[in-house]
Amino acid sequence: MLDGEKAILEQKITAATARMNELRLTNHDMEVKLVIYDVIAGRRKNLDDLSPNFINDLQKEVAKHREEVQKRMQELCSMDSSKPT
């Protein structure tokens, strides 16, 4: 194999590995959101079958959403209080 061909293959492998890691992260994020939606919809009664790392990620995602909701509620309350009555 020529050095040029080897270098091209290494670049392709590096690019494919980076893309695979991106897809793994996206897949994990989607799995976390799916579990949250299943709990909300009542399709999941407990989290016993999940790994501790996954539950930790789940807690972080729930906390993030809770903060977003609280921030939006504060925005709406401040908009409501600034209106003249």
PDB file with SEQRES, HELIX, SHEET and CRYST1 records, atoms N, CA, C and O in Angstrom:
SEQRES   1 A   85  MET LEU ASP GLY GLU LYS ALA ILE LEU GLU GLN LYS ILE          
SEQRES   2 A   85  THR ALA ALA THR ALA ARG MET ASN GLU LEU ARG LEU THR          
SEQRES   3 A   85  ASN HIS ASP MET GLU VAL LYS LEU VAL ILE TYR ASP VAL          
SEQRES   4 A   85  ILE ALA GLY ARG ARG LYS ASN LEU ASP ASP LEU SER PRO          
SEQRES   5 A   85  ASN PHE ILE ASN ASP LEU GLN LYS GLU VAL ALA LYS HIS          
SEQRES   6 A   85  ARG GLU GLU VAL GLN LYS ARG MET GLN GLU LEU CYS SER          
SEQRES   7 A   85  MET ASP SER SER LYS PRO THR                                  
HELIX    1 AA1 ASP A    3  ALA A   41  1                                  39    
HELIX    2 AA2 PRO A   52  SER A   82  1                                  31    
CRYST1    1.000    1.000    1.000  90.00  90.00  90.00 P 1           1          
ATOM      1  N   MET A   1       0.846  -1.175   0.000  1.00  0.00           N  
ATOM      2  CA  MET A   1       0.000   0.000   0.000  1.00  0.00           C  
ATOM      3  C   MET A   1       0.896   1.245   0.000  1.00  0.00           C  
ATOM      4  O   MET A   1       1.888   1.322   0.725  1.00  0.00           O  
ATOM      5  N   LEU A   2       0.530   2.171  -0.798  1.00  0.00           N  
ATOM      6  CA  LEU A   2       1.300   3.405  -0.891  1.00  0.00           C  
ATOM      7  C   LEU A   2       1.043   4.287   0.332  1.00  0.00           C  
ATOM      8  O   LEU A   2       0.008   4.178   0.988  1.00  0.00           O  
ATOM      9  N   ASP A   3       2.005   5.159   0.620  1.00  0.00           N  
ATOM     10  CA  ASP A   3       1.870   6.053   1.771  1.00  0.00           C  
ATOM     11  C   ASP A   3       0.679   6.988   1.604  1.00  0.00           C  
ATOM     12  O   ASP A   3      -0.027   7.284   2.567  1.00  0.00           O  
ATOM     13  N   GLY A   4       0.463   7.449   0.382  1.00  0.00           N  
ATOM     14  CA  GLY A   4      -0.670   8.337   0.115  1.00  0.00           C  
ATOM     15  C   GLY A   4      -1.997   7.648   0.366  1.00  0.00           C  
ATOM     16  O   GLY A   4      -2.903   8.240   0.952  1.00  0.00           O  
ATOM     17  N   GLU A   5      -2.121   6.408  -0.069  1.00  0.00           N  
ATOM     18  CA  GLU A   5      -3.353   5.647   0.156  1.00  0.00           C  
ATOM     19  C   GLU A   5      -3.574   5.390   1.640  1.00  0.00           C  
ATOM     20  O   GLU A   5      -4.697   5.465   2.139  1.00  0.00           O  
ATOM     21  N   LYS A   6      -2.481   5.086   2.335  1.00  0.00           N  
ATOM     22  CA  LYS A   6      -2.571   4.835   3.770  1.00  0.00           C  
ATOM     23  C   LYS A   6      -3.020   6.090   4.508  1.00  0.00           C  
ATOM     24  O   LYS A   6      -3.849   6.017   5.415  1.00  0.00           O  
ATOM     25  N   ALA A   7      -2.484   7.219   4.130  1.00  0.00           N  
ATOM     26  CA  ALA A   7      -2.860   8.487   4.764  1.00  0.00           C  
ATOM     27  C   ALA A   7      -4.338   8.807   4.511  1.00  0.00           C  
ATOM     28  O   ALA A   7      -5.040   9.268   5.410  1.00  0.00           O  
ATOM     29  N   ILE A   8      -4.799   8.562   3.293  1.00  0.00           N  
ATOM     30  CA  ILE A   8      -6.208   8.813   2.959  1.00  0.00           C  
ATOM     31  C   ILE A   8      -7.113   7.909   3.786  1.00  0.00           C  
ATOM     32  O   ILE A   8      -8.129   8.357   4.318  1.00  0.00           O  
ATOM     33  N   LEU A   9      -6.738   6.629   3.892  1.00  0.00           N  
ATOM     34  CA  LEU A   9      -7.536   5.701   4.688  1.00  0.00           C  
ATOM     35  C   LEU A   9      -7.553   6.096   6.161  1.00  0.00           C  
ATOM     36  O   LEU A   9      -8.591   5.993   6.815  1.00  0.00           O  
ATOM     37  N   GLU A  10      -6.435   6.540   6.683  1.00  0.00           N  
ATOM     38  CA  GLU A  10      -6.389   6.980   8.076  1.00  0.00           C  
ATOM     39  C   GLU A  10      -7.272   8.199   8.304  1.00  0.00           C  
ATOM     40  O   GLU A  10      -7.935   8.305   9.336  1.00  0.00           O  
ATOM     41  N   GLN A  11      -7.283   9.121   7.343  1.00  0.00           N  
ATOM     42  CA  GLN A  11      -8.158  10.296   7.443  1.00  0.00           C  
ATOM     43  C   GLN A  11      -9.619   9.871   7.436  1.00  0.00           C  
ATOM     44  O   GLN A  11     -10.421  10.383   8.217  1.00  0.00           O  
ATOM     45  N   LYS A  12      -9.966   8.935   6.554  1.00  0.00           N  
ATOM     46  CA  LYS A  12     -11.352   8.463   6.484  1.00  0.00           C  
ATOM     47  C   LYS A  12     -11.755   7.752   7.767  1.00  0.00           C  
ATOM     48  O   LYS A  12     -12.875   7.919   8.251  1.00  0.00           O  
ATOM     49  N   ILE A  13     -10.845   6.961   8.315  1.00  0.00           N  
ATOM     50  CA  ILE A  13     -11.133   6.271   9.568  1.00  0.00           C  
ATOM     51  C   ILE A  13     -11.326   7.271  10.694  1.00  0.00           C  
ATOM     52  O   ILE A  13     -12.235   7.121  11.509  1.00  0.00           O  
ATOM     53  N   THR A  14     -10.482   8.285  10.746  1.00  0.00           N  
ATOM     54  CA  THR A  14     -10.596   9.322  11.775  1.00  0.00           C  
ATOM     55  C   THR A  14     -11.925  10.058  11.652  1.00  0.00           C  
ATOM     56  O   THR A  14     -12.596  10.301  12.655  1.00  0.00           O  
ATOM     57  N   ALA A  15     -12.307  10.412  10.427  1.00  0.00           N  
ATOM     58  CA  ALA A  15     -13.580  11.110  10.203  1.00  0.00           C  
ATOM     59  C   ALA A  15     -14.755  10.218  10.579  1.00  0.00           C  
ATOM     60  O   ALA A  15     -15.708  10.681  11.206  1.00  0.00           O  
ATOM     61  N   ALA A  16     -14.695   8.945  10.202  1.00  0.00           N  
ATOM     62  CA  ALA A  16     -15.780   8.015  10.518  1.00  0.00           C  
ATOM     63  C   ALA A  16     -15.892   7.798  12.020  1.00  0.00           C  
ATOM     64  O   ALA A  16     -16.998   7.688  12.548  1.00  0.00           O  
ATOM     65  N   THR A  17     -14.769   7.735  12.707  1.00  0.00           N  
ATOM     66  CA  THR A  17     -14.778   7.561  14.158  1.00  0.00           C  
ATOM     67  C   THR A  17     -15.399   8.781  14.843  1.00  0.00           C  
ATOM     68  O   THR A  17     -16.181   8.637  15.783  1.00  0.00           O  
ATOM     69  N   ALA A  18     -15.054   9.963  14.377  1.00  0.00           N  
ATOM     70  CA  ALA A  18     -15.632  11.184  14.944  1.00  0.00           C  
ATOM     71  C   ALA A  18     -17.138  11.214  14.720  1.00  0.00           C  
ATOM     72  O   ALA A  18     -17.901  11.564  15.621  1.00  0.00           O  
ATOM     73  N   ARG A  19     -17.557  10.849  13.530  1.00  0.00           N  
ATOM     74  CA  ARG A  19     -18.997  10.828  13.214  1.00  0.00           C  
ATOM     75  C   ARG A  19     -19.712   9.793  14.082  1.00  0.00           C  
ATOM     76  O   ARG A  19     -20.810  10.052  14.573  1.00  0.00           O  
ATOM     77  N   MET A  20     -19.102   8.632  14.272  1.00  0.00           N  
ATOM     78  CA  MET A  20     -19.700   7.592  15.101  1.00  0.00           C  
ATOM     79  C   MET A  20     -19.857   8.075  16.541  1.00  0.00           C  
ATOM     80  O   MET A  20     -20.876   7.799  17.175  1.00  0.00           O  
ATOM     81  N   ASN A  21     -18.871   8.784  17.061  1.00  0.00           N  
ATOM     82  CA  ASN A  21     -18.963   9.318  18.421  1.00  0.00           C  
ATOM     83  C   ASN A  21     -20.071  10.354  18.541  1.00  0.00           C  
ATOM     84  O   ASN A  21     -20.771  10.396  19.553  1.00  0.00           O  
ATOM     85  N   GLU A  22     -20.237  11.188  17.525  1.00  0.00           N  
ATOM     86  CA  GLU A  22     -21.336  12.165  17.505  1.00  0.00           C  
ATOM     87  C   GLU A  22     -22.677  11.452  17.524  1.00  0.00           C  
ATOM     88  O   GLU A  22     -23.587  11.847  18.254  1.00  0.00           O  
ATOM     89  N   LEU A  23     -22.798  10.406  16.725  1.00  0.00           N  
ATOM     90  CA  LEU A  23     -24.052   9.659  16.659  1.00  0.00           C  
ATOM     91  C   LEU A  23     -24.343   8.933  17.963  1.00  0.00           C  
ATOM     92  O   LEU A  23     -25.500   8.833  18.371  1.00  0.00           O  
ATOM     93  N   ARG A  24     -23.307   8.425  18.620  1.00  0.00           N  
ATOM     94  CA  ARG A  24     -23.502   7.785  19.921  1.00  0.00           C  
ATOM     95  C   ARG A  24     -24.044   8.780  20.940  1.00  0.00           C  
ATOM     96  O   ARG A  24     -24.962   8.467  21.699  1.00  0.00           O  
ATOM     97  N   LEU A  25     -23.473   9.971  20.950  1.00  0.00           N  
ATOM     98  CA  LEU A  25     -23.932  11.007  21.874  1.00  0.00           C  
ATOM     99  C   LEU A  25     -25.379  11.400  21.573  1.00  0.00           C  
ATOM    100  O   LEU A  25     -26.191  11.540  22.487  1.00  0.00           O  
ATOM    101  N   THR A  26     -25.692  11.574  20.303  1.00  0.00           N  
ATOM    102  CA  THR A  26     -27.062  11.907  19.904  1.00  0.00           C  
ATOM    103  C   THR A  26     -28.017  10.801  20.312  1.00  0.00           C  
ATOM    104  O   THR A  26     -29.102  11.067  20.830  1.00  0.00           O  
ATOM    105  N   ASN A  27     -27.616   9.561  20.078  1.00  0.00           N  
ATOM    106  CA  ASN A  27     -28.448   8.421  20.441  1.00  0.00           C  
ATOM    107  C   ASN A  27     -28.698   8.378  21.949  1.00  0.00           C  
ATOM    108  O   ASN A  27     -29.820   8.130  22.390  1.00  0.00           O  
ATOM    109  N   HIS A  28     -27.653   8.620  22.732  1.00  0.00           N  
ATOM    110  CA  HIS A  28     -27.792   8.613  24.186  1.00  0.00           C  
ATOM    111  C   HIS A  28     -28.756   9.715  24.640  1.00  0.00           C  
ATOM    112  O   HIS A  28     -29.613   9.480  25.493  1.00  0.00           O  
ATOM    113  N   ASP A  29     -28.615  10.901  24.075  1.00  0.00           N  
ATOM    114  CA  ASP A  29     -29.513  12.006  24.424  1.00  0.00           C  
ATOM    115  C   ASP A  29     -30.961  11.661  24.091  1.00  0.00           C  
ATOM    116  O   ASP A  29     -31.874  11.974  24.855  1.00  0.00           O  
ATOM    117  N   MET A  30     -31.161  11.021  22.956  1.00  0.00           N  
ATOM    118  CA  MET A  30     -32.515  10.628  22.571  1.00  0.00           C  
ATOM    119  C   MET A  30     -33.070   9.548  23.502  1.00  0.00           C  
ATOM    120  O   MET A  30     -34.260   9.556  23.817  1.00  0.00           O  
ATOM    121  N   GLU A  31     -32.229   8.632  23.939  1.00  0.00           N  
ATOM    122  CA  GLU A  31     -32.665   7.604  24.881  1.00  0.00           C  
ATOM    123  C   GLU A  31     -33.092   8.230  26.206  1.00  0.00           C  
ATOM    124  O   GLU A  31     -34.103   7.834  26.786  1.00  0.00           O  
ATOM    125  N   VAL A  32     -32.326   9.201  26.680  1.00  0.00           N  
ATOM    126  CA  VAL A  32     -32.668   9.883  27.931  1.00  0.00           C  
ATOM    127  C   VAL A  32     -34.022  10.570  27.796  1.00  0.00           C  
ATOM    128  O   VAL A  32     -34.871  10.450  28.679  1.00  0.00           O  
ATOM    129  N   LYS A  33     -34.223  11.282  26.704  1.00  0.00           N  
ATOM    130  CA  LYS A  33     -35.494  11.981  26.496  1.00  0.00           C  
ATOM    131  C   LYS A  33     -36.651  10.998  26.364  1.00  0.00           C  
ATOM    132  O   LYS A  33     -37.752  11.270  26.843  1.00  0.00           O  
ATOM    133  N   LEU A  34     -36.415   9.873  25.729  1.00  0.00           N  
ATOM    134  CA  LEU A  34     -37.458   8.869  25.581  1.00  0.00           C  
ATOM    135  C   LEU A  34     -37.885   8.318  26.937  1.00  0.00           C  
ATOM    136  O   LEU A  34     -39.075   8.114  27.177  1.00  0.00           O  
ATOM    137  N   VAL A  35     -36.926   8.075  27.822  1.00  0.00           N  
ATOM    138  CA  VAL A  35     -37.260   7.594  29.167  1.00  0.00           C  
ATOM    139  C   VAL A  35     -38.079   8.644  29.906  1.00  0.00           C  
ATOM    140  O   VAL A  35     -39.054   8.308  30.579  1.00  0.00           O  
ATOM    141  N   ILE A  36     -37.695   9.903  29.789  1.00  0.00           N  
ATOM    142  CA  ILE A  36     -38.449  10.985  30.441  1.00  0.00           C  
ATOM    143  C   ILE A  36     -39.883  11.002  29.924  1.00  0.00           C  
ATOM    144  O   ILE A  36     -40.824  11.076  30.716  1.00  0.00           O  
ATOM    145  N   TYR A  37     -40.061  10.935  28.612  1.00  0.00           N  
ATOM    146  CA  TYR A  37     -41.404  10.959  28.040  1.00  0.00           C  
ATOM    147  C   TYR A  37     -42.206   9.728  28.446  1.00  0.00           C  
ATOM    148  O   TYR A  37     -43.413   9.823  28.666  1.00  0.00           O  
ATOM    149  N   ASP A  38     -41.549   8.576  28.548  1.00  0.00           N  
ATOM    150  CA  ASP A  38     -42.240   7.362  28.979  1.00  0.00           C  
ATOM    151  C   ASP A  38     -42.718   7.484  30.425  1.00  0.00           C  
ATOM    152  O   ASP A  38     -43.817   7.041  30.757  1.00  0.00           O  
ATOM    153  N   VAL A  39     -41.894   8.083  31.283  1.00  0.00           N  
ATOM    154  CA  VAL A  39     -42.300   8.280  32.674  1.00  0.00           C  
ATOM    155  C   VAL A  39     -43.485   9.237  32.745  1.00  0.00           C  
ATOM    156  O   VAL A  39     -44.448   8.985  33.470  1.00  0.00           O  
ATOM    157  N   ILE A  40     -43.416  10.323  32.001  1.00  0.00           N  
ATOM    158  CA  ILE A  40     -44.499  11.308  32.001  1.00  0.00           C  
ATOM    159  C   ILE A  40     -45.803  10.692  31.497  1.00  0.00           C  
ATOM    160  O   ILE A  40     -46.876  10.956  32.038  1.00  0.00           O  
ATOM    161  N   ALA A  41     -45.694   9.866  30.454  1.00  0.00           N  
ATOM    162  CA  ALA A  41     -46.889   9.256  29.852  1.00  0.00           C  
ATOM    163  C   ALA A  41     -47.411   8.072  30.661  1.00  0.00           C  
ATOM    164  O   ALA A  41     -48.498   7.569  30.377  1.00  0.00           O  
ATOM    165  N   GLY A  42     -46.657   7.618  31.665  1.00  0.00           N  
ATOM    166  CA  GLY A  42     -47.095   6.500  32.482  1.00  0.00           C  
ATOM    167  C   GLY A  42     -46.756   5.141  31.897  1.00  0.00           C  
ATOM    168  O   GLY A  42     -47.234   4.122  32.396  1.00  0.00           O  
ATOM    169  N   ARG A  43     -45.945   5.104  30.852  1.00  0.00           N  
ATOM    170  CA  ARG A  43     -45.561   3.828  30.248  1.00  0.00           C  
ATOM    171  C   ARG A  43     -44.427   3.157  31.012  1.00  0.00           C  
ATOM    172  O   ARG A  43     -44.125   1.986  30.786  1.00  0.00           O  
ATOM    173  N   ARG A  44     -43.806   3.900  31.910  1.00  0.00           N  
ATOM    174  CA  ARG A  44     -42.699   3.349  32.711  1.00  0.00           C  
ATOM    175  C   ARG A  44     -43.008   3.637  34.171  1.00  0.00           C  
ATOM    176  O   ARG A  44     -43.217   4.785  34.562  1.00  0.00           O  
ATOM    177  N   LYS A  45     -43.032   2.585  34.963  1.00  0.00           N  
ATOM    178  CA  LYS A  45     -43.383   2.737  36.380  1.00  0.00           C  
ATOM    179  C   LYS A  45     -42.166   2.952  37.270  1.00  0.00           C  
ATOM    180  O   LYS A  45     -42.288   3.548  38.340  1.00  0.00           O  
ATOM    181  N   ASN A  46     -40.991   2.478  36.849  1.00  0.00           N  
ATOM    182  CA  ASN A  46     -39.798   2.646  37.671  1.00  0.00           C  
ATOM    183  C   ASN A  46     -38.565   2.719  36.768  1.00  0.00           C  
ATOM    184  O   ASN A  46     -38.650   2.583  35.547  1.00  0.00           O  
ATOM    185  N   LEU A  47     -37.432   2.937  37.407  1.00  0.00           N  
ATOM    186  CA  LEU A  47     -36.170   3.062  36.677  1.00  0.00           C  
ATOM    187  C   LEU A  47     -35.185   1.963  37.078  1.00  0.00           C  
ATOM    188  O   LEU A  47     -33.972   2.119  36.938  1.00  0.00           O  
ATOM    189  N   ASP A  48     -35.720   0.863  37.574  1.00  0.00           N  
ATOM    190  CA  ASP A  48     -34.880  -0.217  38.112  1.00  0.00           C  
ATOM    191  C   ASP A  48     -33.955  -0.842  37.077  1.00  0.00           C  
ATOM    192  O   ASP A  48     -32.884  -1.333  37.433  1.00  0.00           O  
ATOM    193  N   ASP A  49     -34.338  -0.836  35.818  1.00  0.00           N  
ATOM    194  CA  ASP A  49     -33.546  -1.513  34.788  1.00  0.00           C  
ATOM    195  C   ASP A  49     -32.455  -0.626  34.187  1.00  0.00           C  
ATOM    196  O   ASP A  49     -31.755  -1.044  33.264  1.00  0.00           O  
ATOM    197  N   LEU A  50     -32.308   0.588  34.700  1.00  0.00           N  
ATOM    198  CA  LEU A  50     -31.339   1.525  34.132  1.00  0.00           C  
ATOM    199  C   LEU A  50     -30.050   1.532  34.951  1.00  0.00           C  
ATOM    200  O   LEU A  50     -30.065   1.303  36.160  1.00  0.00           O  
ATOM    201  N   SER A  51     -28.950   1.793  34.280  1.00  0.00           N  
ATOM    202  CA  SER A  51     -27.653   1.847  34.958  1.00  0.00           C  
ATOM    203  C   SER A  51     -27.551   3.134  35.793  1.00  0.00           C  
ATOM    204  O   SER A  51     -28.229   4.119  35.501  1.00  0.00           O  
ATOM    205  N   PRO A  52     -26.719   3.122  36.813  1.00  0.00           N  
ATOM    206  CA  PRO A  52     -26.531   4.343  37.623  1.00  0.00           C  
ATOM    207  C   PRO A  52     -26.050   5.537  36.789  1.00  0.00           C  
ATOM    208  O   PRO A  52     -26.467   6.668  37.037  1.00  0.00           O  
ATOM    209  N   ASN A  53     -25.187   5.297  35.816  1.00  0.00           N  
ATOM    210  CA  ASN A  53     -24.727   6.398  34.959  1.00  0.00           C  
ATOM    211  C   ASN A  53     -25.877   6.975  34.152  1.00  0.00           C  
ATOM    212  O   ASN A  53     -25.979   8.191  33.991  1.00  0.00           O  
ATOM    213  N   PHE A  54     -26.742   6.106  33.644  1.00  0.00           N  
ATOM    214  CA  PHE A  54     -27.878   6.576  32.862  1.00  0.00           C  
ATOM    215  C   PHE A  54     -28.835   7.373  33.742  1.00  0.00           C  
ATOM    216  O   PHE A  54     -29.364   8.399  33.315  1.00  0.00           O  
ATOM    217  N   ILE A  55     -29.057   6.907  34.961  1.00  0.00           N  
ATOM    218  CA  ILE A  55     -29.937   7.627  35.884  1.00  0.00           C  
ATOM    219  C   ILE A  55     -29.341   8.990  36.221  1.00  0.00           C  
ATOM    220  O   ILE A  55     -30.073   9.971  36.347  1.00  0.00           O  
ATOM    221  N   ASN A  56     -28.029   9.059  36.367  1.00  0.00           N  
ATOM    222  CA  ASN A  56     -27.365  10.339  36.621  1.00  0.00           C  
ATOM    223  C   ASN A  56     -27.604  11.297  35.450  1.00  0.00           C  
ATOM    224  O   ASN A  56     -27.912  12.471  35.660  1.00  0.00           O  
ATOM    225  N   ASP A  57     -27.464  10.802  34.228  1.00  0.00           N  
ATOM    226  CA  ASP A  57     -27.728  11.632  33.047  1.00  0.00           C  
ATOM    227  C   ASP A  57     -29.191  12.048  32.996  1.00  0.00           C  
ATOM    228  O   ASP A  57     -29.515  13.165  32.591  1.00  0.00           O  
ATOM    229  N   LEU A  58     -30.062  11.150  33.405  1.00  0.00           N  
ATOM    230  CA  LEU A  58     -31.489  11.439  33.440  1.00  0.00           C  
ATOM    231  C   LEU A  58     -31.792  12.562  34.434  1.00  0.00           C  
ATOM    232  O   LEU A  58     -32.577  13.465  34.144  1.00  0.00           O  
ATOM    233  N   GLN A  59     -31.161  12.494  35.605  1.00  0.00           N  
ATOM    234  CA  GLN A  59     -31.351  13.541  36.613  1.00  0.00           C  
ATOM    235  C   GLN A  59     -30.872  14.896  36.100  1.00  0.00           C  
ATOM    236  O   GLN A  59     -31.520  15.916  36.333  1.00  0.00           O  
ATOM    237  N   LYS A  60     -29.748  14.904  35.410  1.00  0.00           N  
ATOM    238  CA  LYS A  60     -29.229  16.157  34.857  1.00  0.00           C  
ATOM    239  C   LYS A  60     -30.191  16.740  33.830  1.00  0.00           C  
ATOM    240  O   LYS A  60     -30.419  17.949  33.808  1.00  0.00           O  
ATOM    241  N   GLU A  61     -30.747  15.897  32.991  1.00  0.00           N  
ATOM    242  CA  GLU A  61     -31.677  16.374  31.956  1.00  0.00           C  
ATOM    243  C   GLU A  61     -32.961  16.915  32.587  1.00  0.00           C  
ATOM    244  O   GLU A  61     -33.480  17.944  32.155  1.00  0.00           O  
ATOM    245  N   VAL A  62     -33.471  16.228  33.602  1.00  0.00           N  
ATOM    246  CA  VAL A  62     -34.674  16.696  34.293  1.00  0.00           C  
ATOM    247  C   VAL A  62     -34.405  18.038  34.975  1.00  0.00           C  
ATOM    248  O   VAL A  62     -35.240  18.941  34.930  1.00  0.00           O  
ATOM    249  N   ALA A  63     -33.241  18.163  35.603  1.00  0.00           N  
ATOM    250  CA  ALA A  63     -32.885  19.423  36.264  1.00  0.00           C  
ATOM    251  C   ALA A  63     -32.791  20.552  35.248  1.00  0.00           C  
ATOM    252  O   ALA A  63     -33.211  21.677  35.519  1.00  0.00           O  
ATOM    253  N   LYS A  64     -32.239  20.250  34.083  1.00  0.00           N  
ATOM    254  CA  LYS A  64     -32.124  21.267  33.030  1.00  0.00           C  
ATOM    255  C   LYS A  64     -33.510  21.731  32.580  1.00  0.00           C  
ATOM    256  O   LYS A  64     -33.749  22.927  32.415  1.00  0.00           O  
ATOM    257  N   HIS A  65     -34.411  20.782  32.384  1.00  0.00           N  
ATOM    258  CA  HIS A  65     -35.769  21.146  31.963  1.00  0.00           C  
ATOM    259  C   HIS A  65     -36.498  21.927  33.054  1.00  0.00           C  
ATOM    260  O   HIS A  65     -37.233  22.872  32.768  1.00  0.00           O  
ATOM    261  N   ARG A  66     -36.287  21.521  34.309  1.00  0.00           N  
ATOM    262  CA  ARG A  66     -36.932  22.217  35.418  1.00  0.00           C  
ATOM    263  C   ARG A  66     -36.463  23.670  35.480  1.00  0.00           C  
ATOM    264  O   ARG A  66     -37.268  24.576  35.699  1.00  0.00           O  
ATOM    265  N   GLU A  67     -35.162  23.891  35.286  1.00  0.00           N  
ATOM    266  CA  GLU A  67     -34.630  25.253  35.294  1.00  0.00           C  
ATOM    267  C   GLU A  67     -35.216  26.076  34.151  1.00  0.00           C  
ATOM    268  O   GLU A  67     -35.525  27.254  34.326  1.00  0.00           O  
ATOM    269  N   GLU A  68     -35.367  25.456  32.980  1.00  0.00           N  
ATOM    270  CA  GLU A  68     -35.946  26.154  31.832  1.00  0.00           C  
ATOM    271  C   GLU A  68     -37.394  26.545  32.108  1.00  0.00           C  
ATOM    272  O   GLU A  68     -37.825  27.643  31.753  1.00  0.00           O  
ATOM    273  N   VAL A  69     -38.141  25.647  32.740  1.00  0.00           N  
ATOM    274  CA  VAL A  69     -39.545  25.935  33.068  1.00  0.00           C  
ATOM    275  C   VAL A  69     -39.620  27.061  34.087  1.00  0.00           C  
ATOM    276  O   VAL A  69     -40.431  27.976  33.942  1.00  0.00           O  
ATOM    277  N   GLN A  70     -38.783  27.001  35.118  1.00  0.00           N  
ATOM    278  CA  GLN A  70     -38.788  28.057  36.131  1.00  0.00           C  
ATOM    279  C   GLN A  70     -38.409  29.405  35.538  1.00  0.00           C  
ATOM    280  O   GLN A  70     -38.992  30.430  35.892  1.00  0.00           O  
ATOM    281  N   LYS A  71     -37.448  29.407  34.648  1.00  0.00           N  
ATOM    282  CA  LYS A  71     -37.038  30.652  33.994  1.00  0.00           C  
ATOM    283  C   LYS A  71     -38.192  31.220  33.170  1.00  0.00           C  
ATOM    284  O   LYS A  71     -38.447  32.424  33.199  1.00  0.00           O  
ATOM    285  N   ARG A  72     -38.876  30.365  32.447  1.00  0.00           N  
ATOM    286  CA  ARG A  72     -40.004  30.817  31.621  1.00  0.00           C  
ATOM    287  C   ARG A  72     -41.142  31.324  32.495  1.00  0.00           C  
ATOM    288  O   ARG A  72     -41.797  32.309  32.155  1.00  0.00           O  
ATOM    289  N   MET A  73     -41.380  30.653  33.622  1.00  0.00           N  
ATOM    290  CA  MET A  73     -42.429  31.115  34.533  1.00  0.00           C  
ATOM    291  C   MET A  73     -42.094  32.497  35.081  1.00  0.00           C  
ATOM    292  O   MET A  73     -42.972  33.353  35.189  1.00  0.00           O  
ATOM    293  N   GLN A  74     -40.825  32.718  35.428  1.00  0.00           N  
ATOM    294  CA  GLN A  74     -40.411  34.035  35.919  1.00  0.00           C  
ATOM    295  C   GLN A  74     -40.599  35.100  34.846  1.00  0.00           C  
ATOM    296  O   GLN A  74     -41.031  36.215  35.141  1.00  0.00           O  
ATOM    297  N   GLU A  75     -40.275  34.759  33.602  1.00  0.00           N  
ATOM    298  CA  GLU A  75     -40.466  35.706  32.506  1.00  0.00           C  
ATOM    299  C   GLU A  75     -41.932  36.067  32.359  1.00  0.00           C  
ATOM    300  O   GLU A  75     -42.276  37.238  32.201  1.00  0.00           O  
ATOM    301  N   LEU A  76     -42.793  35.068  32.409  1.00  0.00           N  
ATOM    302  CA  LEU A  76     -44.216  35.326  32.260  1.00  0.00           C  
ATOM    303  C   LEU A  76     -44.780  36.125  33.424  1.00  0.00           C  
ATOM    304  O   LEU A  76     -45.624  37.000  33.229  1.00  0.00           O  
ATOM    305  N   CYS A  77     -44.317  35.828  34.632  1.00  0.00           N  
ATOM    306  CA  CYS A  77     -44.773  36.576  35.800  1.00  0.00           C  
ATOM    307  C   CYS A  77     -44.320  38.032  35.738  1.00  0.00           C  
ATOM    308  O   CYS A  77     -45.071  38.941  36.094  1.00  0.00           O  
ATOM    309  N   SER A  78     -43.097  38.243  35.289  1.00  0.00           N  
ATOM    310  CA  SER A  78     -42.614  39.626  35.202  1.00  0.00           C  
ATOM    311  C   SER A  78     -43.334  40.377  34.091  1.00  0.00           C  
ATOM    312  O   SER A  78     -43.547  41.584  34.204  1.00  0.00           O  
ATOM    313  N   MET A  79     -43.708  39.692  33.026  1.00  0.00           N  
ATOM    314  CA  MET A  79     -44.473  40.345  31.956  1.00  0.00           C  
ATOM    315  C   MET A  79     -45.861  40.697  32.470  1.00  0.00           C  
ATOM    316  O   MET A  79     -46.392  41.763  32.157  1.00  0.00           O  
ATOM    317  N   ASP A  80     -46.445  39.809  33.253  1.00  0.00           N  
ATOM    318  CA  ASP A  80     -47.793  40.012  33.777  1.00  0.00           C  
ATOM    319  C   ASP A  80     -47.813  41.149  34.796  1.00  0.00           C  
ATOM    320  O   ASP A  80     -48.756  41.939  34.821  1.00  0.00           O  
ATOM    321  N   SER A  81     -46.781  41.239  35.634  1.00  0.00           N  
ATOM    322  CA  SER A  81     -46.756  42.275  36.666  1.00  0.00           C  
ATOM    323  C   SER A  81     -46.421  43.636  36.082  1.00  0.00           C  
ATOM    324  O   SER A  81     -46.721  44.658  36.700  1.00  0.00           O  
ATOM    325  N   SER A  82     -45.810  43.673  34.916  1.00  0.00           N  
ATOM    326  CA  SER A  82     -45.464  44.959  34.323  1.00  0.00           C  
ATOM    327  C   SER A  82     -46.627  45.553  33.522  1.00  0.00           C  
ATOM    328  O   SER A  82     -46.576  46.719  33.131  1.00  0.00           O  
ATOM    329  N   LYS A  83     -47.664  44.767  33.280  1.00  0.00           N  
ATOM    330  CA  LYS A  83     -48.829  45.301  32.563  1.00  0.00           C  
ATOM    331  C   LYS A  83     -49.636  46.208  33.474  1.00  0.00           C  
ATOM    332  O   LYS A  83     -49.820  45.907  34.654  1.00  0.00           O  
ATOM    333  N   PRO A  84     -50.115  47.314  32.933  1.00  0.00           N  
ATOM    334  CA  PRO A  84     -50.978  48.176  33.748  1.00  0.00           C  
ATOM    335  C   PRO A  84     -52.358  47.520  33.942  1.00  0.00           C  
ATOM    336  O   PRO A  84     -52.883  46.867  33.041  1.00  0.00           O  
ATOM    337  N   THR A  85     -52.909  47.707  35.104  1.00  0.00           N  
ATOM    338  CA  THR A  85     -54.216  47.104  35.393  1.00  0.00           C  
ATOM    339  C   THR A  85     -55.345  48.059  35.262  1.00  0.00           C  
ATOM    340  O   THR A  85     -56.498  47.686  35.477  1.00  0.00           O  
TER     341      THR A  85                                                      
END                                                                             
